[in-house]
Amino acid sequence: MARISGVDLPSNKRVEVGLTYIFGVGLATSHKIIKASGVNPDKRVKDLTDEEVSKLRTVIENNFKVEGAQRTEVAMNIKRLMDTGSYRGLRHRRGLPAHGQRTRTNARTRKGPKRSVGSKRPVAAPKA
């Protein structure tokens, strides 16, 4: 099992797909990494030699921001938006969608479970 940037890559997947398990590496970035390292993209992760894994690791470490550094950058970008008071920052602060989606229906992932609105019936006072 190959371990790159603190992530265990799935052994039965092809290398180009397995690299996408690293935060900050998508399919396009995966293709760039494979091209730079010269590893066969059709190979399975379990079939990689130690030399090929080290090539992939050095290309990723030297040329790409992944995992912790990438997460930090994303968090700082969101914090910057919130601090400047931009519209997108306000949406992040309120936990609502930031890219113009509708919220009258849907958006349950961002808004959380439904909270019912309304009040209970008033309890009638006992007759005297």
Buried (B, 14 or more C-beta within 10 A) or exposed (E): EBEBBEBEBBEEBBBBBBBBBBBBBEEEBBEEBBEBBEBEBEBBBEEBEEEBBBBBBEBBEEEBEBBEEBEEEEEEEBEEBBEEEEEBBEBBEEEEBBEEEEEEEEBEEBBEEEEEEEEEEEEEEEEE
